[in-house]
Amino acid sequence: MDLDIRRATESDLPDILRLYADPGMDNGRVLTVEAATHVFRRMSEYPDYKVYVAVHDGAVVGTFALLIMDKLAHKGSPSAIVEDLCVTKPLRGHGIGSTMMKFAMKTAHERGCYKISLSSNVARDHAHAFYRSLGFEQHGLSFHVGLSILSAVV
């Protein structure tokens, strides 16, 4: 499949939001274009946090975000985190996700990252098999604190 992966622009936001509206991603609960534009502009202020889109035949068919973080540990080697990988449902299984992940992995390698990581919902067995097929291994445990706990602390 002929696929172009490029950095997303504000004009891509409606297409990105359409992808995120999928039941497997955000179940139709997405930002408005105006709110997404505000967030997108804030994200672009981070030194190395970029949103990418995969384009096929002029249409956005996938997206992901890649954050490269500087670190004081690991002798200053940066690490990378992939977030919000999503492929349009009709084209899943056609190599788009794999191409996007390989792009992210190559970018992390070129930037000297010592690792690239991601998190995935424990119930998403199909996604886990996909990540394993790319060489990812389960490592450690992931923890989070929900908003209700955070607001109770402050």
Sequence and secondary structure as in RCSB ss.txt:
>XXXX:A:sequence
MDLDIRRATESDLPDILRLYADPGMDNGRVLTVEAATHVFRRMSEYPDYKVYVAVHDGAVVGTFALLIMDKLAHK
GSPSAIVEDLCVTKPLRGHGIGSTMMKFAMKTAHERGCYKISLSSNVARDHAHAFYRSLGFEQHGLSFHVGLSIL
SAVV
>XXXX:A:secstr
   EEEE  GGGHHHHHHHHTSTTTTTT    HHHHHHHHHHHTTSTTEEEEEEEETTEEEEEEEEEEE  SSGG
G  EEEEEEEEE GGGTTSSHHHHHHHHHHHHHHHTT S EE    TT HHHHHHHHHTT    S      HHHH
HHH 
